[in-house]
Amino acid sequence: MLRENFVPIKRSEPFVPFRVTLANGKQYECVHPQLMMVGPRDLMIGFPRKGSSEPFFERHVWLPYSDIDKVEFLDESWLLIPQEPRFER
């Protein structure tokens, strides 16, 4: 993965939470744009305290882009494309 892959994710409105899977199989979820930092070589993901709705992290991880294998969005409803209405004959 490249840094350029994460800039549009961070800036998207509305923000769509995502999961990062590393080459070793470990997974991390980012649920708020203020809980991520896009650095030159690493992505930082912060984890809020359990039960907190505030975007303040209690702990964090730095993930080198070279270790990131996959990114998947947790809410794919924004990918839905409106379909043409269908009428029965």
VENTA-V584101 format. One line per field, one symbol per residue. ss: DSSP state (~ for helix, > for strand, _ for the rest). psi: psi as a letter, one per 20 degrees, with the letter a starting at -180 (. if undefined). burial: + if it has 24 or more other ideal C-beta (glycine too) atoms within 12 Angstrom, else -. A space follows every 10 residues. Layout:
ss: ???
psi: ???
burial: ???
//
This chain:
ss: __~~~~~~~~ ~______>>> >>____>>>> __~~~>>>__ _>>>>>>>__ ______>>>> >>>>~~~>>> >>>__~~~~_ _________
psi: qqhhhighgh iqoqpoqrpp prhjiqqpqp iqhijqporh iqpppqprqp ipiqlpqhrr qpophhiphq ppphojhiip ppqpqppq.
burial: +----+--++ -----+++++ -------+++ +++-++-+-- --++++---- ---------- +-+-+--+-- +--------- ---------
//
